[in-house]
């Protein structure tokens, strides 16, 4: 990755005479990750990095100087208002990690275009199925189904990691550590649900293992049979 990046940067710099080393500093993204919420949920993209970079005259060092007092002021506010801070970061975690569609349908939702572009509105309304999937009943049903899937996914992954807790082989720890790192990173950085889909992919082995172990436990303890008998007893009553 670093080799490819170096080659691309070097080629562009050589042909344009412009340095690509400078740009929006990381501190600006950190500020945006804890900035007051706007149209989107807390910690999501607000456009602050663009505003700061424009005000600095597209200068990295000046951008840092502009961001520092803003970041300090924001951190001071969060420290002085603990209830607000807990609510802020709770919503940030929720909207990042508990969005089962990863914004896929949300990004495709027509929204204001239905009112702004008559031709587009006619095109969508003439296709009820598409309209339902993008912003109607179909969208709601898919989200509810994926909600259930996500619960099973996380519970199974948790069981899988728990079962591997005594393994001393570093290979079994790399994936959980990577996921925890991702949670920590997006906790302070600008975030979106679409950013974390890769962590779900790498958890699949633990999900499969955890699901298998969970089903084995149910079978060994005949839990399904006990539940069935209790339901029969309750129905008779």
C-alpha positions in Angstrom: 0.0 0.0 0.0 2.7 2.5 1.0 4.8 1.6 -2.1 1.8 2.2 -4.4 1.0 5.4 -2.7 4.6 6.6 -3.0 4.7 5.8 -6.7 1.4 7.6 -7.4 2.3 10.7 -5.3 5.8 10.9 -6.9 4.4 10.6 -10.4 1.8 13.3 -9.8 4.2 15.7 -8.1 6.8 15.2 -10.9 4.3 16.0 -13.6 2.4 18.8 -11.9 5.2 20.4 -9.9 2.8 20.5 -6.9 3.5 18.8 -3.5 1.0 16.4 -2.2 2.6 16.1 1.2 0.4 18.9 2.7 -3.4 18.9 3.1 -6.0 18.9 5.8 -4.3 18.0 9.1 -5.5 15.1 11.3 -6.3 17.4 14.2 -9.1 19.0 12.1 -10.7 15.5 11.5 -10.4 14.8 15.3 -12.2 18.1 16.0 -14.9 17.2 13.5 -15.3 13.9 15.2 -16.3 15.6 18.4 -17.8 18.8 17.0 -21.4 19.8 17.8 -23.9 17.8 15.8 -25.5 19.4 12.8 -27.8 17.9 10.2 -26.3 14.4 10.8 -25.7 12.5 14.0 -22.9 13.4 16.5 -19.4 12.8 15.1 -20.5 12.5 11.5 -19.2 14.7 8.7 -20.0 18.4 9.2 -17.8 20.1 6.6 -15.7 21.8 9.3 -12.5 20.5 7.8 -13.3 22.2 4.6 -14.2 25.5 6.3 -11.0 25.4 8.3 -8.8 24.5 5.4 -10.4 27.3 3.3 -9.9 29.9 6.0 -6.3 28.9 6.3 -5.7 29.6 2.6 -5.1 25.9 2.0 -2.2 25.9 4.4 -1.7 22.9 6.7 0.2 24.7 9.4 -2.4 27.5 9.6 -5.2 24.9 9.6 -3.6 23.4 12.7 -3.4 26.8 14.4 -7.0 27.5 13.7 -8.2 24.1 14.9 -6.2 24.0 18.2 -8.3 26.6 20.1 -11.5 25.2 18.6 -10.5 21.7 19.8 -9.5 22.9 23.3 -12.8 24.8 23.7 -14.8 21.8 22.6 -12.9 19.4 25.0 -13.5 21.8 27.8 -17.2 21.9 27.1 -17.4 18.1 27.0 -15.6 17.9 30.4 -17.9 20.4 32.0 -21.1 18.7 30.7 -20.7 14.9 31.5 -24.4 14.0 30.8 -24.3 15.7 27.4 -20.9 14.0 26.7 -22.2 10.5 27.5 -25.3 11.1 25.4 -23.2 12.5 22.5 -20.8 9.5 22.3 -23.5 7.0 23.0 -25.4 8.3 19.9 -22.2 8.3 17.9 -21.4 4.7 18.8 -25.0 3.7 18.1 -25.3 5.4 14.7 -21.9 4.0 13.7 -22.1 0.4 14.8 -25.9 -0.4 15.0 -26.8 0.6 11.4 -27.5 -2.9 9.9 -27.8 -1.6 6.3 -24.5 0.5 6.5 -26.3 3.5 4.9 -26.6 1.5 1.6 -30.3 2.2 1.2 -30.0 5.6 3.0 -27.4 6.8 0.4 -29.8 5.8 -2.3 -32.9 7.5 -0.9 -34.2 10.1 -3.3 -35.0 12.6 -0.5 -35.5 16.2 -1.8 -34.9 15.1 -5.4 -38.5 13.9 -5.4 -39.7 17.4 -4.9 -36.9 19.3 -6.8 -36.9 17.3 -10.0 -40.4 16.5 -11.4 -39.0 14.0 -14.0 -37.2 12.1 -11.3 -40.3 12.0 -9.1 -42.4 10.6 -12.0 -39.7 8.0 -12.7 -39.7 6.8 -9.1 -43.5 6.9 -8.5 -44.1 4.9 -11.7 -42.1 2.1 -10.1 -43.8 1.3 -6.7 -41.4 -1.5 -5.8 -38.3 0.8 -6.2 -40.1 3.6 -4.2 -40.9 1.1 -1.5 -37.4 -0.2 -1.3 -35.8 3.3 -1.2 -38.1 5.2 1.1 -41.2 3.2 1.9 -42.4 -0.1 3.5 -39.7 -2.2 1.8 -37.0 0.0 3.4 -38.6 -0.4 6.8 -38.9 -4.2 6.5 -35.3 -4.7 5.3 -34.0 -2.6 8.2 -36.0 -4.7 10.7 -34.8 -8.0 9.2 -31.2 -6.8 9.2 -31.6 -5.6 12.8 -32.4 -9.2 13.8 -29.4 -10.4 11.8 -27.1 -7.9 13.4 -28.1 -9.0 16.9 -27.4 -12.6 16.0 -24.1 -11.5 14.4 -22.9 -9.6 17.5 -24.0 -12.3 20.0 -22.4 -15.1 17.9 -19.2 -13.1 17.5 -19.1 -12.4 21.3 -19.5 -16.2 22.0 -16.8 -17.0 19.5 -14.3 -14.5 21.0 -15.2 -15.7 24.5 -14.6 -19.3 23.5 -11.1 -18.4 22.2 -10.3 -16.3 25.3 -7.8 -18.9 26.7 -5.9 -19.4 23.4 -2.4 -18.1 23.7 -1.8 -18.0 20.0 -1.5 -14.4 18.8 -3.4 -15.2 15.6 -6.6 -15.6 17.5 -6.2 -12.2 19.1 -5.5 -10.1 16.0 -9.1 -9.9 14.8 -10.6 -8.9 18.1 -7.8 -6.3 18.6 -8.4 -4.9 15.2 -12.1 -4.5 15.8 -11.4 -2.8 19.2 -9.0 -0.6 17.5 -11.6 0.4 14.9 -14.1 1.2 17.7 -11.5 3.4 19.5 -10.5 5.1 16.2 -14.1 6.0 15.2 -14.9 7.0 18.7 -12.6 10.1 18.3 -12.5 10.4 14.5 -15.1 11.5 12.1 -17.5 8.6 11.6 -20.2 7.0 9.5 -21.9 3.6 9.5 -20.5 2.9 6.0 -16.9 3.1 7.4 -17.2 0.1 9.6 -18.5 -2.6 7.3 -14.9 -4.0 6.9 -14.9 -5.0 10.6 -18.0 -7.1 10.1 -16.2 -9.0 7.3 -13.2 -9.9 9.5 -15.5 -11.0 12.4 -17.2 -13.7 10.2 -14.9 -16.6 11.4 -15.8 -15.8 15.0 -19.4 -15.5 14.2 -19.4 -18.9 12.5 -17.6 -20.5 15.4 -19.7 -18.7 18.0 -23.0 -19.7 16.2 -21.8 -23.3 16.1 -20.9 -23.4 19.8 -24.2 -21.8 20.7 -26.2 -24.3 18.8 -24.2 -27.1 20.3 -25.0 -25.8 23.8 -28.7 -25.7 22.9 -28.6 -29.2 21.7 -26.6 -30.6 24.6 -28.9 -29.0 27.1 -32.1 -29.7 25.1 -33.1 -26.1 25.6 -35.3 -26.0 22.6 -37.2 -29.1 23.9 -37.6 -27.5 27.3 -39.0 -24.3 25.8 -41.4 -26.3 23.7 -42.7 -28.2 26.7 -43.1 -24.9 28.7 -45.1 -23.4 25.8 -47.3 -26.5 25.7 -47.9 -26.3 29.4 -48.7 -22.6 29.2 -51.2 -23.2 26.3 -53.0 -25.9 28.3 -53.4 -23.6 31.2 
